[in-house]
């Protein structure tokens, strides 16, 4: 199975700053089928990005995804208070689907 | 609006069985594959299973294969996860989630665009 490694484990930033989250796959993700999810405490995950770079419905444009092959990035251009959460990448191009271990974005 | 509501969670002894249900509303249920994803306490997400839009295909994670069964009942807009021979390591919040692409009929399908709030399953003696 494909192992996804997210870095850093924790990102400490202030509101208004830019966040850059990394997701590296152990092998090529088929068709760049890579998604990003946000999970706030006590809530279900929310789909942000699919197909590596397409924003899901109603997702603000401060969220952007990029990358291909084995290296993917989620950028949050200017952090809002509600963006402090845990972010997971997921590859769904190969079975079984797998998630990364998560990156926590916390308030500095 | 799309809503997914899980039920059936609880405390169960190792080796016993439990069935989770997920009730869907706000979309054409029979057009979408449905997934189960779980999250152990304080841990990350683990994909568990998927059933195709027409129920003809199911795929499971190796960790649950042979013990868990996913099924659907389109007349009731419900998807189920039958869990047997439960282990302590199956303790988790179980989420049902909709596939993000309609009419996925085989394989493990795509990402998950809507999620329920989850049902907690605790396996303990």
Interface residues (C-beta under 8 A of the other chain):
Chain A: X33 X35 X37 X39 X43 X44 X45 X46 X47 X50 X56 X57 X88 X90 X92 X95 X96 X97 X98 X99 X100 X101 X102
Chain B: X37 X44 X45 X46 X47 X59 X61 X62 X95 X100 X107 X108 X109 X110 X111 X112 X113 X114 X115 X116 X117 X118
